[in-house]
């Protein structure tokens, strides 16, 4: 027999109290006078014998009462079968997984309901203790303290699903920090009640558990499970076009162990169904489905894909935002003389998505450059220091710069400037001679002659361009089949600039020298062309390849915002040219159909402004303040009463992946740690009874209490009812 609180055994010294009473109180005699002496001897003999017996019985009852009362406080018990004693000492830290994957079902009960029942049974099974802790994925502030069992029971009735998941390593660190603050004994008990989803709990080999505390892993799982979710959504073209046919593709994944046939998915735009599709998915397989739709108006539109799939329903809808026919701002800076053919205006004026404005490089508002998506420099000989600094900042902040050199570029200037943007080894391949000719302008669009006394350039002979590499991502939307080997008549061009390739070679000459290259500079791009667009330097401007290449450069200059975001993202970067450093931006849940007067969900995320980029950090733990839980859907980014942008948020897809660590896998991982016990799945069976038999043993204090009360009643009966 073992004792939970052996220090109470010193209470056995209290047995001396009834013994002392017996020795000193019952020894006192009382004289009784009788009128008839004849009967005195018989009466005295009978009374003394009976009185002595009664006194000894009372003494025994009192001694046994004190003995069993002391045992009650010492709490004796018979040890469990595995000799692992769970007693009232230490902290009992219970982790209850309330992630979205716990929406799965075993029979007709959700995993979360099963886990809550197991936690409640555990509280009733564990010895009485003032030091309980209940942890969920929310990591709420009230979870940082050790409380009584009653408060934990109250919290169990309030548990709701959380969009946040935690790895076991993070969970263990959280529990350990609490134990270090509040625990005064070396051994505590940590319980993990979860479905042990592989995609969220992390790699088991990375978990390092201590050897002092005891760990109890309680899986809540079912043999059969299914779930279909949307892994990704993408458009066939960079932008959605108004009044034109658009194509949206989705990748559906079946993470269950059952086949799904004829799954119907619907596409909604602004709550109106615009398309539908269907797919068949094998167990643990995937399929791509496509929607075709047309929009009748421009601007931000609310997109939603919906399908029916049970029992896990949190991921049956996917929210995203479509920006229909966005306007791409293009600023064209030139020093080309009047009367020269403006090829760029001819290209971009035929497409409503492009907004092209041309300025003389000596007379341009620098603030306009900051608000542009693409800046094209054509025929610029030199830039003043202010304009050059503005363009450098524009590129580094995410803008795109396209440079078309003049007929006689200055290699020194271009080498110095472009070297700061990562383009090295700039040189000029043309030969030069001194000329006193007067300036003139060719009516055919050829370059003007040099001023008197200047250095005239003799163009090199034109060269043919090599066919483009269709595997380049740049050409994905230009050719119908990017890998098909089809002979393509290529343009010819006369280079006036050479440079060492930096970044991607989009077009090149036969000798592999770059004709058009793309270089990344921090968040922006720099496109450099080796020849002017004038007819005297080639036919690239009139070739069939010119328009799609220019369109692609302009399209890529528009920073592609994701269609949707996830709550688990560490930081979200948004391009807002007018972002204010000291302003407070809010995210407000756009929730149509909410009754009037209901307060909307508002989030003030951690934020900072870096140039024209607003960086947001969403609150962790699934909580948005004031006990509000983050929900998937549409959110408005607001500054005061102005809506800056519409955004869509979805739950992290890791929660949708229904693959779990089985009890057998958990037992193999922790087989060498004797302080870790893994139970078989708690979806069925009496978990509390199994835990009691293996870890608590048989408590005897209740029987001791009943015995103490019994002997107290015996004492009372002897005193009150037995005469003599």
C-alpha positions as CSV (number, residue, x, y, z in Angstrom):
1,X,0.0,0.0,0.0
2,X,1.2,3.5,-0.9
3,X,0.2,6.9,0.5
4,X,-0.5,10.0,-1.5
5,X,0.3,12.3,1.4
6,X,2.4,10.2,3.9
7,X,3.1,13.3,6.0
8,X,-0.4,13.0,7.5
9,X,0.6,9.7,9.1
10,X,2.1,11.7,11.9
11,X,-1.5,12.2,12.9
12,X,-1.3,8.7,14.5
13,X,0.1,10.4,17.5
14,X,-3.5,11.7,18.1
15,X,-4.4,8.2,19.2
16,X,-2.8,9.2,22.5
17,X,-5.8,11.6,23.2
18,X,-8.5,8.9,23.6
19,X,-6.0,6.7,25.5
20,X,-5.4,9.6,28.0
21,X,-9.1,10.1,28.4
22,X,-9.5,6.4,29.1
23,X,-6.7,6.4,31.7
24,X,-7.7,9.5,33.6
25,X,-11.4,10.1,33.1
26,X,-12.8,6.5,33.4
27,X,-10.7,5.8,36.5
28,X,-12.6,8.2,38.7
29,X,-15.2,6.5,40.9
30,X,-18.6,7.6,42.1
31,X,-20.1,6.4,45.4
32,X,-23.7,5.2,45.4
33,X,-25.6,4.7,48.7
34,X,-28.2,2.0,49.0
35,X,-30.8,1.4,51.9
36,X,-30.5,-2.3,51.8
37,X,-26.9,-3.6,52.2
38,X,-27.9,-7.1,51.4
39,X,-27.9,-6.5,47.7
40,X,-24.8,-4.2,47.6
41,X,-22.2,-6.9,46.6
42,X,-24.2,-8.3,43.8
43,X,-25.0,-4.9,42.3
44,X,-21.4,-3.7,42.6
45,X,-19.9,-6.7,40.9
46,X,-22.3,-6.6,38.0
47,X,-21.9,-2.8,37.4
48,X,-18.1,-2.8,37.5
49,X,-17.7,-5.7,35.0
50,X,-20.2,-4.2,32.5
51,X,-18.7,-0.7,32.9
52,X,-15.2,-1.9,32.2
53,X,-16.3,-3.7,29.0
54,X,-18.2,-0.5,27.8
55,X,-15.1,1.7,28.5
56,X,-12.8,-0.6,26.5
57,X,-15.3,-0.6,23.6
58,X,-15.5,3.2,23.6
59,X,-11.7,3.4,23.7
60,X,-11.4,1.0,20.8
61,X,-14.0,3.0,18.7
62,X,-12.2,6.3,19.4
63,X,-8.8,4.9,18.5
64,X,-10.2,3.3,15.3
65,X,-12.0,6.6,14.4
66,X,-8.7,8.6,14.8
67,X,-6.7,5.9,12.9
68,X,-9.0,5.8,9.9
69,X,-9.4,9.6,9.9
70,X,-5.6,10.0,9.6
71,X,-5.6,7.4,6.8
72,X,-8.3,9.4,5.0
73,X,-6.0,12.5,4.9
74,X,-3.0,10.4,3.9
75,X,-5.0,8.9,1.0
76,X,-3.7,5.3,0.7
77,X,-3.9,3.6,-2.7
78,X,-2.9,0.4,-4.4
79,X,-0.4,1.2,-7.2
80,X,-1.3,0.8,-10.8
81,X,-0.1,-2.0,-13.0
82,X,2.6,0.1,-14.7
83,X,3.8,1.6,-11.4
84,X,3.2,5.1,-12.9
85,X,1.4,7.1,-10.2
86,X,-0.8,10.0,-11.2
87,X,-1.5,11.9,-8.0
88,X,-2.7,15.3,-6.9
89,X,0.8,16.8,-7.0
90,X,2.1,18.8,-9.9
91,X,0.3,20.4,-12.8
92,X,-2.0,18.6,-15.1
93,X,-1.7,20.3,-18.5
94,X,-4.3,19.2,-21.0
95,X,-4.0,20.2,-24.7
96,X,-7.3,20.0,-26.5
97,X,-6.9,20.2,-30.3
98,X,-9.6,22.5,-31.7
99,X,-8.1,23.0,-35.2
100,X,-10.4,22.8,-38.2
101,X,-9.4,19.2,-39.0
102,X,-11.2,18.1,-35.8
103,X,-14.4,18.7,-37.8
104,X,-14.0,15.2,-39.1
105,X,-16.4,12.5,-37.7
106,X,-16.3,9.1,-36.2
107,X,-19.7,7.7,-36.6
108,X,-22.0,10.6,-35.9
109,X,-19.7,12.5,-33.6
110,X,-17.2,15.1,-34.5
111,X,-13.6,14.7,-33.4
112,X,-13.8,17.9,-31.3
113,X,-16.9,16.6,-29.4
114,X,-15.1,13.3,-28.7
115,X,-12.0,15.1,-27.5
116,X,-14.1,17.3,-25.3
117,X,-15.8,14.3,-23.7
118,X,-12.5,12.6,-23.1
119,X,-11.1,15.7,-21.4
120,X,-14.2,15.9,-19.2
121,X,-13.8,12.2,-18.3
122,X,-10.2,12.8,-17.5
123,X,-11.0,15.6,-15.1
124,X,-13.4,13.3,-13.3
125,X,-10.8,10.5,-13.1
126,X,-7.7,12.6,-12.0
127,X,-7.2,13.1,-8.3
128,X,-8.4,16.4,-6.9
129,X,-5.9,19.2,-7.5
130,X,-5.9,23.0,-7.7
131,X,-3.4,23.0,-10.6
132,X,-5.1,22.2,-13.9
133,X,-4.3,23.9,-17.3
134,X,-6.4,23.7,-20.5
135,X,-4.6,24.7,-23.7
136,X,-6.2,25.1,-27.2
137,X,-4.8,26.2,-30.5
138,X,-5.9,29.8,-29.6
139,X,-3.1,30.2,-27.0
140,X,-5.5,32.4,-25.2
141,X,-4.2,34.6,-22.2
142,X,-6.4,32.7,-19.7
143,X,-4.5,29.5,-20.6
144,X,-1.4,30.7,-19.0
145,X,-2.6,30.0,-15.4
146,X,-3.1,26.9,-13.3
147,X,-6.7,26.8,-12.1
148,X,-9.1,24.3,-10.5
149,X,-11.0,21.5,-12.3
150,X,-14.3,23.4,-12.1
151,X,-13.0,26.3,-14.2
152,X,-11.5,23.9,-16.7
153,X,-14.9,22.2,-17.0
154,X,-16.5,25.6,-17.7
155,X,-14.0,26.3,-20.4
156,X,-14.7,22.9,-22.1
157,X,-18.3,24.1,-22.8
158,X,-16.9,27.2,-24.6
159,X,-14.4,25.5,-27.0
160,X,-14.9,26.4,-30.6
161,X,-13.0,25.6,-33.8
162,X,-9.9,27.7,-34.4
163,X,-8.4,28.5,-37.8
164,X,-5.0,28.2,-36.3
165,X,-3.0,25.0,-35.9
166,X,0.0,24.3,-33.7
167,X,2.9,21.9,-34.1
168,X,3.6,19.6,-31.2
169,X,7.0,21.2,-30.7
170,X,5.3,24.6,-30.3
171,X,2.7,23.1,-28.0
172,X,5.4,21.5,-25.8
173,X,7.3,24.7,-25.5
174,X,4.1,26.5,-24.4
175,X,3.3,23.9,-21.8
176,X,6.9,23.8,-20.6
177,X,7.0,27.6,-20.0
178,X,4.0,27.3,-17.8
179,X,5.5,24.5,-15.8
180,X,8.6,26.4,-15.2
181,X,6.6,29.3,-13.8
182,X,4.1,27.5,-11.6
183,X,5.3,24.0,-10.8
184,X,7.2,23.3,-7.6
185,X,7.5,19.5,-8.0
186,X,9.7,17.6,-10.4
187,X,7.0,15.5,-12.1
188,X,3.9,16.9,-13.9
189,X,1.4,15.3,-16.3
190,X,0.9,16.6,-19.8
191,X,-2.0,15.3,-21.9
192,X,-2.3,15.7,-25.7
193,X,-5.8,15.0,-27.1
194,X,-5.7,15.4,-30.8
195,X,-6.2,13.8,-34.2
196,X,-2.4,14.1,-34.7
197,X,-2.7,15.5,-38.3
198,X,0.6,15.0,-40.1
199,X,0.5,18.2,-42.0
200,X,0.1,20.4,-38.9
201,X,1.8,18.7,-35.9
202,X,5.2,18.6,-37.6
203,X,7.8,15.9,-37.8
204,X,7.8,13.6,-34.8
205,X,11.6,13.2,-35.0
206,X,12.1,16.9,-34.2
207,X,10.3,16.7,-30.9
208,X,12.5,16.4,-27.9
209,X,10.6,15.6,-24.7
210,X,12.1,15.7,-21.2
211,X,12.4,12.6,-19.1
212,X,11.0,14.1,-15.9
213,X,7.4,14.9,-16.7
214,X,4.9,12.3,-17.9
215,X,3.2,12.5,-21.3
216,X,0.0,10.9,-22.3
217,X,-1.0,11.0,-26.0
218,X,-4.7,10.4,-26.7
219,X,-5.4,10.1,-30.5
220,X,-9.0,10.8,-31.7
221,X,-9.4,9.2,-35.1
222,X,-11.6,7.1,-37.3
223,X,-10.7,4.3,-39.7
224,X,-12.6,5.9,-42.6
225,X,-12.2,9.5,-43.5
226,X,-12.7,11.8,-46.5
227,X,-12.3,15.4,-47.5
228,X,-12.0,17.3,-50.8
229,X,-10.5,20.8,-50.9
230,X,-9.2,23.3,-53.3
231,X,-5.4,23.3,-53.4
232,X,-4.9,26.3,-55.8
233,X,-6.8,28.6,-58.2
234,X,-5.3,30.4,-61.2
235,X,-6.3,32.4,-64.3
236,X,-5.3,31.4,-67.8
237,X,-4.3,35.0,-68.5
238,X,-2.6,37.6,-66.2
239,X,-5.8,39.6,-66.0
240,X,-9.5,39.2,-66.2
241,X,-10.9,41.0,-69.3
242,X,-14.3,42.6,-69.4
243,X,-16.9,41.3,-71.9
244,X,-14.4,38.6,-73.0
245,X,-14.3,34.9,-72.3
246,X,-12.1,34.2,-69.2
247,X,-10.8,30.9,-68.0
248,X,-10.3,30.0,-64.3
249,X,-8.7,26.7,-63.3
250,X,-8.8,25.0,-59.9
251,X,-6.9,22.0,-58.6
252,X,-9.1,19.7,-56.4
253,X,-7.5,17.3,-54.0
254,X,-9.1,14.3,-52.3
255,X,-7.2,13.7,-49.1
256,X,-9.5,10.9,-47.9
257,X,-9.2,7.2,-48.4
258,X,-12.5,6.9,-50.4
259,X,-13.1,7.7,-54.1
260,X,-15.3,10.7,-54.9
261,X,-17.3,10.6,-58.1
262,X,-19.1,13.4,-59.9
263,X,-18.2,16.2,-57.5
264,X,-20.0,19.3,-58.8
265,X,-18.3,22.7,-58.2
266,X,-19.9,26.1,-58.9
267,X,-18.3,29.4,-59.6
268,X,-20.0,32.6,-58.2
269,X,-19.1,36.1,-59.0
270,X,-20.8,38.7,-56.7
271,X,-23.1,35.9,-55.4
272,X,-24.4,35.2,-59.0
273,X,-23.6,31.7,-60.4
274,X,-21.7,32.1,-63.6
275,X,-20.2,28.7,-64.3
276,X,-20.1,25.1,-63.1
277,X,-17.9,22.1,-63.6
278,X,-17.5,18.5,-62.2
279,X,-14.6,16.2,-61.4
280,X,-13.9,12.6,-60.4
281,X,-11.2,12.1,-57.7
282,X,-9.6,8.9,-56.6
283,X,-8.6,8.4,-53.0
284,X,-5.6,10.5,-52.2
285,X,-5.7,11.9,-55.7
286,X,-6.3,15.2,-57.5
287,X,-7.9,16.6,-60.6
288,X,-7.9,20.0,-62.4
289,X,-11.2,21.5,-63.3
290,X,-11.8,24.6,-65.5
291,X,-14.5,27.3,-65.4
292,X,-15.3,29.6,-68.4
293,X,-17.0,32.9,-67.6
294,X,-17.6,36.4,-68.8
295,X,-17.8,39.6,-66.8
296,X,-19.9,42.6,-67.8
297,X,-18.2,45.3,-65.7
298,X,-14.8,46.3,-64.5
299,X,-13.3,46.7,-61.0
300,X,-12.8,44.3,-58.1
301,X,-15.3,41.4,-58.1
302,X,-16.0,38.9,-55.4
303,X,-15.3,35.4,-56.6
304,X,-16.3,32.2,-54.8
305,X,-16.1,28.5,-55.6
306,X,-18.5,26.2,-53.7
307,X,-19.1,22.4,-53.6
308,X,-20.7,19.9,-51.3
309,X,-18.5,17.5,-49.3
310,X,-19.1,16.0,-45.9
311,X,-18.4,15.7,-43.1
312,X,-15.5,18.3,-43.2
313,X,-17.2,21.5,-44.5
314,X,-14.9,24.4,-43.5
315,X,-13.1,24.1,-46.8
316,X,-16.1,23.6,-49.1
317,X,-15.9,27.3,-50.2
318,X,-12.9,29.1,-51.6
319,X,-13.0,32.9,-51.7
320,X,-10.9,35.1,-54.0
321,X,-11.0,38.6,-55.6
322,X,-11.0,39.3,-59.4
323,X,-9.7,42.6,-60.7
324,X,-11.5,43.0,-64.0
325,X,-9.7,45.0,-66.7
326,X,-7.2,46.7,-64.5
327,X,-5.6,49.9,-65.9
328,X,-1.9,49.7,-66.6
329,X,-0.2,53.1,-66.4
330,X,2.6,53.5,-68.9
331,X,4.8,56.6,-69.0
332,X,6.8,57.2,-72.2
333,X,9.9,59.5,-72.0
334,X,11.6,60.4,-75.2
335,X,13.9,62.8,-76.9
336,X,12.9,61.6,-80.4
337,X,12.5,64.6,-82.7
338,X,9.0,65.5,-83.9
339,X,7.8,63.7,-87.0
340,X,9.4,60.4,-85.9
341,X,7.1,57.3,-86.1
342,X,5.8,56.6,-82.6
343,X,5.6,52.8,-82.6
344,X,4.7,52.6,-78.9
345,X,1.6,54.8,-79.3
346,X,0.5,52.6,-82.2
347,X,0.8,49.5,-80.1
348,X,-0.8,50.6,-76.8
349,X,-3.6,52.7,-78.2
350,X,-5.3,49.6,-79.6
351,X,-5.8,48.1,-76.1
352,X,-8.1,49.7,-73.5
353,X,-6.2,48.2,-70.6
354,X,-3.1,50.3,-71.3
355,X,-2.9,54.0,-70.4
356,X,0.1,55.5,-72.3
357,X,1.2,59.1,-71.9
358,X,4.3,60.5,-73.6
359,X,6.5,63.3,-72.2
360,X,9.7,64.9,-73.1
361,X,12.4,63.6,-70.7
362,X,13.4,67.2,-69.9
363,X,9.8,68.1,-68.8
364,X,8.2,65.4,-66.8
365,X,6.6,65.3,-63.3
366,X,8.7,62.9,-61.2
367,X,5.6,62.1,-59.1
368,X,3.9,60.7,-62.2
369,X,6.7,58.2,-62.6
370,X,6.1,56.9,-59.0
371,X,2.5,56.3,-59.9
372,X,3.3,54.4,-63.1
373,X,3.5,50.7,-63.6
374,X,5.9,50.8,-66.6
375,X,8.3,53.6,-67.7
376,X,9.8,53.4,-71.2
377,X,12.9,55.5,-72.1
378,X,13.3,55.9,-75.8
379,X,16.2,57.6,-77.4
380,X,17.4,59.3,-74.2
381,X,21.0,60.4,-74.4
382,X,21.4,61.5,-70.8
383,X,19.4,61.9,-67.6
384,X,19.7,64.6,-65.0
385,X,20.6,63.5,-61.5
386,X,17.1,64.0,-60.1
387,X,15.3,62.0,-62.8
388,X,18.0,59.3,-62.6
389,X,17.5,59.0,-58.8
390,X,13.7,58.9,-59.3
391,X,14.0,56.1,-61.8
392,X,16.3,54.1,-59.6
393,X,13.9,54.4,-56.7
394,X,11.0,53.5,-59.0
395,X,12.6,50.3,-60.0
396,X,13.7,49.2,-56.6
397,X,10.2,49.8,-55.3
398,X,8.7,47.3,-57.8
399,X,8.4,49.3,-61.0
400,X,9.4,48.1,-64.5
401,X,11.8,50.1,-66.7
402,X,12.1,49.5,-70.5
403,X,15.2,51.2,-72.1
404,X,15.3,51.7,-75.9
405,X,18.7,53.3,-76.6
406,X,19.3,56.3,-78.9
407,X,21.1,55.9,-82.2
408,X,24.3,57.1,-80.6
409,X,24.3,56.1,-77.0
410,X,27.0,57.2,-74.6
411,X,28.5,54.0,-73.2
412,X,30.1,55.8,-70.3
413,X,26.7,57.2,-69.1
414,X,24.8,54.0,-69.7
415,X,27.6,51.9,-68.2
416,X,27.6,54.0,-65.0
417,X,23.9,54.2,-64.6
418,X,23.0,50.6,-65.6
419,X,25.8,49.3,-63.5
420,X,24.0,50.5,-60.4
421,X,21.0,48.5,-61.6
422,X,22.9,45.3,-62.0
423,X,23.7,45.5,-65.8
424,X,27.4,45.2,-66.3
425,X,29.8,45.6,-69.2
426,X,27.8,48.1,-71.2
427,X,29.7,49.0,-74.4
428,X,28.9,50.3,-78.0
429,X,29.7,48.1,-81.0
430,X,29.5,50.9,-83.6
431,X,32.5,52.5,-85.3
432,X,32.8,56.4,-85.2
433,X,34.3,59.2,-87.3
434,X,34.4,63.0,-87.0
435,X,31.7,64.7,-89.2
436,X,30.9,68.4,-89.9
437,X,27.5,67.6,-91.4
438,X,24.6,69.7,-90.4
439,X,21.7,68.1,-88.5
440,X,18.8,66.7,-90.5
441,X,15.8,64.4,-89.9
442,X,14.9,61.6,-92.2
443,X,11.3,61.6,-93.4
444,X,11.3,57.8,-93.2
445,X,11.9,57.8,-89.5
446,X,15.7,57.2,-89.7
447,X,17.8,58.8,-87.0
448,X,18.9,62.4,-87.5
449,X,22.4,63.3,-88.5
450,X,24.9,64.4,-85.8
451,X,25.5,68.1,-85.1
452,X,28.5,69.8,-86.6
453,X,31.7,68.8,-85.1
454,X,30.3,65.8,-83.2
455,X,31.2,62.1,-83.4
456,X,29.1,60.3,-86.0
457,X,28.2,56.7,-85.6
458,X,28.4,54.2,-88.5
459,X,25.9,51.4,-87.7
460,X,27.1,47.9,-87.9
461,X,25.5,45.6,-90.5
462,X,22.1,44.3,-89.4
463,X,22.0,40.8,-87.8
464,X,19.2,38.3,-87.6
465,X,17.8,37.4,-84.2
466,X,17.8,33.8,-83.0
467,X,14.4,32.1,-82.4
468,X,13.3,32.6,-78.8
469,X,13.4,29.8,-76.2
470,X,9.7,29.0,-75.9
471,X,10.3,27.3,-72.6
472,X,10.9,30.7,-71.1
473,X,8.1,31.7,-68.7
474,X,8.0,35.1,-70.5
475,X,6.7,33.5,-73.7
476,X,4.1,31.2,-72.1
477,X,1.2,33.4,-73.3
478,X,2.7,34.4,-76.6
479,X,3.0,31.1,-78.5
480,X,0.2,28.6,-78.7
481,X,2.7,25.8,-77.9
482,X,5.9,26.9,-76.2
483,X,7.8,23.7,-76.9
484,X,6.7,23.0,-80.5
485,X,9.5,23.3,-82.9
486,X,8.1,25.5,-85.7
487,X,10.3,27.6,-88.0
488,X,9.7,31.3,-87.2
489,X,10.8,34.2,-89.4
490,X,12.8,36.3,-87.1
491,X,13.5,40.1,-87.4
492,X,16.8,41.7,-88.0
493,X,18.4,44.5,-86.0
494,X,21.5,46.6,-85.7
495,X,22.8,46.7,-82.2
496,X,24.1,50.0,-80.7
497,X,24.6,48.6,-77.2
498,X,26.3,45.4,-75.9
499,X,26.3,44.2,-72.3
500,X,27.1,41.2,-70.2
501,X,24.0,39.2,-69.7
502,X,22.4,39.8,-66.3
503,X,19.1,38.1,-65.6
504,X,17.1,36.4,-68.4
505,X,17.9,36.6,-72.2
506,X,14.5,37.1,-73.8
507,X,15.8,37.6,-77.4
508,X,19.3,37.2,-78.7
509,X,21.3,37.5,-81.9
510,X,22.7,34.5,-83.7
511,X,26.1,35.0,-82.0
512,X,24.2,34.8,-78.6
513,X,24.7,38.5,-77.8
514,X,21.6,39.7,-76.0
515,X,19.1,41.8,-78.0
516,X,16.4,42.0,-75.3
517,X,17.1,41.1,-71.7
518,X,15.2,41.2,-68.4
519,X,17.0,41.8,-65.1
520,X,15.5,41.9,-61.6
521,X,16.5,44.7,-59.3
522,X,15.1,44.1,-55.8
523,X,11.4,44.2,-56.4
524,X,11.5,45.7,-59.9
525,X,12.5,44.8,-63.4
526,X,14.8,46.4,-66.0
527,X,14.3,45.6,-69.7
528,X,17.2,46.6,-72.0
529,X,17.0,46.5,-75.8
530,X,20.2,46.6,-78.0
531,X,18.7,48.7,-80.9
532,X,16.4,51.7,-81.4
533,X,13.0,51.1,-82.9
534,X,13.9,53.3,-86.0
535,X,13.6,51.5,-89.3
536,X,17.3,52.2,-90.1
537,X,18.2,49.9,-87.2
538,X,16.0,46.9,-88.1
539,X,12.5,45.7,-88.5
540,X,11.7,44.6,-84.9
541,X,9.1,47.4,-84.5
542,X,7.2,46.2,-87.6
543,X,7.6,42.5,-86.9
544,X,4.8,40.2,-85.7
545,X,6.8,39.5,-82.5
546,X,6.9,43.2,-81.5
547,X,3.3,43.6,-80.3
548,X,3.0,40.5,-78.1
549,X,6.4,41.2,-76.5
550,X,5.5,44.8,-75.7
551,X,2.1,43.6,-74.3
552,X,3.9,41.0,-72.1
553,X,6.3,43.6,-70.8
554,X,3.5,45.9,-70.0
555,X,1.4,43.2,-68.4
556,X,4.2,42.0,-66.2
557,X,4.8,45.5,-65.0
558,X,1.5,45.4,-63.2
559,X,2.3,43.8,-59.8
560,X,0.2,40.7,-59.7
561,X,-1.7,40.6,-56.4
562,X,-2.6,37.1,-55.2
563,X,-6.3,36.1,-55.8
564,X,-6.5,35.2,-52.1
565,X,-4.5,35.0,-48.9
566,X,-4.2,32.6,-46.0
567,X,-4.6,33.4,-42.3
568,X,-1.3,31.5,-41.6
569,X,0.8,33.9,-43.8
570,X,3.5,35.6,-41.7
571,X,3.3,38.9,-43.6
572,X,1.2,40.3,-46.4
573,X,2.9,42.9,-48.7
574,X,0.5,45.2,-50.6
575,X,1.5,47.8,-53.2
576,X,-0.2,51.0,-52.3
577,X,1.4,54.1,-53.9
578,X,-0.3,56.4,-51.5
579,X,0.5,54.4,-48.4
580,X,0.9,56.7,-45.3
581,X,3.5,55.8,-42.8
582,X,1.7,57.0,-39.7
583,X,-1.8,56.0,-40.8
584,X,-3.7,53.1,-39.2
585,X,-5.1,50.6,-41.7
586,X,-7.9,48.2,-40.7
587,X,-9.3,45.0,-42.2
588,X,-13.1,44.9,-41.9
589,X,-15.0,41.7,-42.6
590,X,-17.2,42.2,-45.6
591,X,-20.2,40.2,-44.5
592,X,-23.3,40.6,-46.7
593,X,-26.6,39.6,-45.0
594,X,-25.5,40.6,-41.5
595,X,-28.5,42.1,-39.6
596,X,-28.4,45.9,-39.4
597,X,-26.8,47.1,-36.2
598,X,-24.5,44.1,-35.9
599,X,-20.9,45.2,-35.3
600,X,-18.6,44.1,-38.2
601,X,-15.5,42.1,-37.5
602,X,-12.6,44.6,-37.6
603,X,-8.9,43.8,-37.3
604,X,-6.1,46.3,-36.7
605,X,-3.1,44.1,-37.7
606,X,0.5,45.0,-37.0
607,X,1.6,47.1,-39.9
608,X,4.5,49.1,-41.4
609,X,5.1,51.1,-44.5
610,X,8.2,50.5,-46.6
611,X,8.2,53.1,-49.4
612,X,5.0,52.4,-51.3
613,X,4.5,49.0,-49.8
614,X,2.2,48.3,-46.9
615,X,3.2,45.2,-44.9
616,X,0.5,43.6,-42.7
617,X,0.9,40.9,-40.0
618,X,-2.3,39.2,-39.1
619,X,-3.0,38.3,-35.4
620,X,-2.0,34.8,-34.5
621,X,-4.1,32.3,-32.6
622,X,-7.2,32.8,-34.7
623,X,-8.3,35.7,-32.5
624,X,-9.1,39.1,-33.8
625,X,-9.6,40.8,-30.4
626,X,-12.7,41.0,-28.2
627,X,-13.0,37.2,-28.5
628,X,-13.8,37.5,-32.2
629,X,-12.6,34.6,-34.3
630,X,-11.1,35.1,-37.8
631,X,-13.4,33.7,-40.5
632,X,-12.7,33.0,-44.2
633,X,-14.3,35.5,-46.6
634,X,-13.8,39.0,-47.9
635,X,-12.1,41.8,-46.0
636,X,-11.9,45.5,-46.9
637,X,-8.6,47.2,-46.3
638,X,-9.8,50.6,-45.0
639,X,-8.1,53.8,-44.1
640,X,-10.6,55.8,-42.1
641,X,-13.9,55.5,-44.1
642,X,-12.1,54.9,-47.5
643,X,-11.8,51.4,-48.9
644,X,-8.3,51.0,-50.3
645,X,-8.6,47.4,-51.5
646,X,-10.8,44.3,-51.3
647,X,-9.0,41.1,-50.2
648,X,-10.1,37.5,-49.7
649,X,-8.8,35.2,-47.0
650,X,-9.1,31.4,-46.7
651,X,-8.2,28.8,-44.1
652,X,-4.8,27.2,-44.5
653,X,-5.0,24.2,-46.8
654,X,-2.7,22.2,-44.4
655,X,-5.8,21.7,-42.3
656,X,-7.6,20.0,-45.2
657,X,-5.0,17.2,-45.6
658,X,-6.6,14.2,-43.8
659,X,-3.5,12.2,-43.0
660,X,-2.9,11.3,-39.4
661,X,-0.2,9.6,-37.3
662,X,-1.8,6.4,-36.1
663,X,-1.4,5.1,-32.5
664,X,1.1,2.5,-33.8
665,X,3.3,5.2,-35.4
666,X,3.2,7.3,-32.3
667,X,4.2,4.2,-30.1
668,X,7.1,3.4,-32.4
669,X,8.4,7.0,-32.3
670,X,8.3,7.2,-28.4
671,X,9.1,3.5,-27.7
672,X,12.4,4.4,-26.0
673,X,10.8,7.0,-23.7
674,X,9.2,5.3,-20.7
675,X,7.6,8.5,-19.5
676,X,5.5,8.7,-22.7
677,X,2.3,6.6,-22.9
678,X,0.3,6.4,-26.1
679,X,-3.3,5.2,-26.0
680,X,-5.2,3.5,-28.7
681,X,-7.6,5.7,-30.6
682,X,-10.1,7.3,-28.1
683,X,-12.9,7.4,-30.7
684,X,-14.3,4.3,-29.2
685,X,-14.0,2.5,-25.8
686,X,-13.8,3.8,-22.3
687,X,-10.6,5.9,-22.2
688,X,-11.1,7.1,-18.6
689,X,-11.4,3.5,-17.3
690,X,-8.3,2.4,-19.2
691,X,-6.3,5.4,-17.9
692,X,-7.4,4.8,-14.3
693,X,-6.4,1.1,-14.4
694,X,-3.0,1.9,-15.9
695,X,-2.0,5.1,-14.1
696,X,-4.0,5.8,-11.0
697,X,-4.6,2.4,-9.4
698,X,-7.2,1.9,-6.6
699,X,-7.8,4.8,-4.2
700,X,-8.7,3.6,-0.6
701,X,-9.3,7.0,1.1
702,X,-13.1,6.8,0.5
703,X,-13.2,3.5,2.4
704,X,-11.1,4.9,5.2
705,X,-13.5,7.8,5.5
706,X,-16.5,5.5,5.7
707,X,-14.7,3.4,8.4
708,X,-14.0,6.6,10.4
709,X,-17.6,7.6,10.3
710,X,-18.7,4.1,11.2
711,X,-16.5,4.0,14.4
712,X,-17.7,7.5,15.3
713,X,-21.3,6.2,15.2
714,X,-20.3,3.2,17.3
715,X,-18.8,5.5,19.9
716,X,-22.0,7.6,20.0
717,X,-24.2,4.4,20.3
718,X,-22.1,3.0,23.1
719,X,-22.3,6.3,25.1
720,X,-26.0,7.0,24.4
721,X,-27.7,3.7,24.2
722,X,-25.7,1.3,26.4
723,X,-26.5,1.8,30.1
724,X,-24.4,0.7,32.9
